[in-house]
């Protein structure tokens, strides 16, 4: 373990090294299994492993790809870990999991085994998101945020400015549709799933709304600000600025629509940049600009982006905790984080994210470094029910089955039940 | 089964020789390992899940801990709009798809029966959708229904001028899902009904013809009643499968829009594996099993009552 701790970029390991008992965590060598959804370009996790094994020949890592769906992956992990399996040592965990996994003891608390200054490598708010009941349960691996991608070529052609607010975006989009430049003005992720909670959280925050009160004890979704946001979303659909198919759009469908040149504006995570500029997949290569999400009339100039991303967690049954900690230390350290930045994966490390040279190569990195972030209300183990209360009601309303007012009332009711542990 | 049928003497009644008993013992001996396995893989999970639905469940890295009896999980279900909605959806969906499959499957079987050559090929082709894994066929339908590049959406745009949203609004989403289900499982009904048709004694139908019955009367009055056993098997299997529908809503709609297509199985999965609430999740599973059992019993009862009517008429 002392190898690990002196190897950390921030140093000052000596004092803390004493609190680590190698008898508890096992030797910092051997074989470990890393379970993760593929991320970055094709074969990227394997490249990271190769670099790690070069730096730490005493440890070998077996990459086990997870199904490409967060919910399915959580189901598999829950089954494995509650069943007492130690076949997975380290796994990638969604940003919104720490409270739930901490509550169900599916992840090992890390503070006992990592030095206090380990968390200095992250921006404070990012490290906070991994805490549950005063303990860090996860180490941020990479981050993600919502970005607005837009057709730079079309704006230039018609001499239009980039929109500062959602209302301006709607006007610009409508104009480009009327000029027959694009079929649709805007595409996001409005299907009946977690992604809609993300889109909703961003729009709502831009208008000054929120879904849960700050101390996580009361629903706050039924507010005039949110009414305005939902009415606005419904209007975008009614006017055809957003395709009516949006109520079944997840990341892939919306991105597809944008890269085929059918939409003027598009909200997506950072991988939208790489895909939009991939000549094999995209009709809009080098025609795309990226910027933070817009604000809302009367609100802030720039709208906040939802915080997303993945952490590393340790299976409490792991027989190779020592080696797993070395792996976590390296993966969140400068070498691996730089590799991520060079491969269009947003690094969680503050130092690498703010590296000017890297930012010049990848404009998304530069936008990401200055984003105003908004977190989903995930600091409670009841988050899945809260999110369900948000996305089903908003999606139902967008699909035309409820008015904005009654959708928000019913969402408030669902969220309140979730907070009081009375929700299915 | 009132009266009518001829009872045949069973081997037990005709007396059993020592050799018979020896074979019977041997039979039990061979069957026991299989029985143990069946009990272990079916009865144990069912019993455990019922126990889980009735206890306080703590999920932790050490597995499930059950403690104390409680009916909280069931009161949670009964007080939940989400559960009630899933029940209504699942029941109506089952009734709707099973009726459609029964009618279509029977029609297809009647057509196949008339074919003189190529029936084998036709059957093989027909069975393709059924043989395909549901997640795969669901994925296929998801592409066809896709609101932007789906072939069916494009077709609807070509026909009407506006692209129709198959999965974007509640009622069309339910019907589109049902269509995918009917496409996939009608062949199963058709094959079973066809097998039933092949087993019908040809002399009965010929006798009806000789007596001057039209083809329609002969089918409706003679062949259909005789087909009942095959139809019952097909319907029972379909009720059981349709009631547990999971893959289609999981892939096509995720239960949406809103909660329009959230089946009981999907709800149970979400409660267990998204919310990590295993007690209430087990209660959803147990309620599903209870409802499907009641559904099958009602169906069988209705069916045997009608058989009775038929027999008293003749």
Interface residues (C-beta under 8 A of the other chain):
Chain A: X71 X74 X75 X78 X79 X81 X82 X83 X84 X100 X104 X105 X106 X191 X192 X193 X243 X244 X245 X246 X247 X248 X249 X253 X256 X257 X260 X262 X316 X317 X381 X382 X384 X385 X388 X392 X393 X395 X396 X397 X398 X399 X400 X401 X402 X422 X423 X424
Chain B: X59 X60 X61 X62 X63 X64 X76 X77 X79 X80 X82 X83 X146 X147 X148 X149 X153 X163 X165 X167 X168 X169 X170 X253 X254 X255 X256 X257 X258 X259 X260 X267 X269 X270 X271 X272 X273 X274 X275 X276 X277 X280 X284
